[in-house]
Structures are given as structure tokens and as C-alpha cells.
Amino acid sequence: MKVTYFDDTDTLYIELRAGEIAESRDLDENTLLDLDAVGNICMMTFEHASERTDVGRITLEGIAA
């Protein structure tokens, strides 16, 4: 899993799993969901992230050993 914030475009990119994207869905005009061929969520993109998320505070919990 990878979380990347692009300050220059105020975009938050969350990669949940690596894989080939088969379909992209617009959840709204500023949120994109990318799915693989069997419908698993691979990535989410949030535009205007600083207004729509708490991007300044990221917490990781429950990481497997």
C-alpha cells in the first residue's frame, strides 16, 4: 500500500494494491476509483485533497509483522 500527496496539484493518491487497471470510476468530480479486472479497488485519487481530507495528518495502525 502506498500513499502519496502531490502538493503542487493538491492531489492525494492512495494505492491499495498493485495491478493492472481495468476500469476507472468517477465517484464525484474530484474522486476517482480505479478497479482491476475482477472489481478489486486498486487506487483512489482525491483532487483538492487539503480541502476534502485530513491530508496533513496520516496515521498507520495495525501493520502486520
MIKOLZA-206187 format. One line per field, with one value per residue (C-alpha): residue number from 0; x, y, z. Coordinates in pm, 1 decimal. Each point is the difference from the previous one (the first is absolute). Example, Ala and Ser with C-alpha at 12.3 -4.5 7.8 and 13.67 -1.06 7.14 Angstrom:
n <- [0, 1]
u <- [1230.0, 137.0]
v <- [-450.0, 344.0]
w <- [780.0, -66.0]
END
This chain:
n <- [0, 1, 2, 3, 4, 5, 6, 7, 8, 9, 10, 11, 12, 13, 14, 15, 16, 17, 18, 19, 20, 21, 22, 23, 24, 25, 26, 27, 28, 29, 30, 31, 32, 33, 34, 35, 36, 37, 38, 39, 40, 41, 42, 43, 44, 45, 46, 47, 48, 49, 50, 51, 52, 53, 54, 55, 56, 57, 58, 59, 60, 61, 62, 63, 64]
u <- [0.0, 131.8, -130.3, 134.7, -93.1, 83.6, 23.2, 22.0, -340.1, -152.9, -64.2, -4.7, 72.8, -59.7, 117.8, -161.7, 144.6, 219.7, -169.3, -120.1, -289.8, -299.8, -247.7, -3.2, -309.7, -68.6, -163.0, -45.6, 177.8, 302.4, 24.4, 117.9, -13.4, 212.6, -98.8, 169.7, -165.2, -185.9, -121.4, 258.0, 77.6, 361.6, 27.4, -187.8, 78.6, -129.1, 29.2, -5.3, 118.0, 87.3, -361.6, -159.2, 224.2, 225.9, 306.6, 221.8, -47.0, 62.7, 0.0, 95.4, -145.2, -7.0, 295.8, 62.8, 340.5]
v <- [0.0, 342.2, 348.2, 298.2, 364.7, 236.0, 346.6, 178.4, -135.3, -60.5, -362.3, -298.5, -334.8, -322.6, -324.5, -290.9, -273.7, -15.5, -127.0, 77.0, 244.1, -127.6, 274.3, 349.3, 142.6, 360.5, -2.9, 375.9, 270.9, -15.1, -368.6, -281.2, -371.3, -246.2, -368.0, -313.3, -254.2, -176.7, 320.2, 36.5, 359.5, 70.9, 375.8, 308.7, 355.5, 308.2, 339.2, 309.8, -234.4, 267.5, 118.8, -345.1, -213.5, 31.6, -42.3, 179.2, -282.1, -357.3, -284.8, -363.8, -265.5, -376.9, -69.5, -375.7, -122.4]
w <- [0.0, -90.0, 85.1, -194.9, 29.6, -286.7, 151.6, -336.4, -111.8, 347.6, -97.1, 236.5, -164.7, 192.4, -157.6, 183.4, -218.8, -306.0, -312.2, -346.1, -5.6, -193.2, 86.2, 148.8, 162.4, 91.0, 341.8, -31.9, -195.9, 233.0, 95.3, -225.9, 78.8, -201.2, -14.6, -129.6, -231.1, 282.7, 167.6, 277.1, 93.8, -94.8, 32.4, 111.6, -101.9, 183.1, -166.9, 227.6, 273.3, 255.4, -7.5, -1.9, 222.4, 302.6, -220.5, 251.3, 248.8, -114.7, 253.3, -57.6, 226.7, 7.5, -226.9, -12.3, 114.8]
END
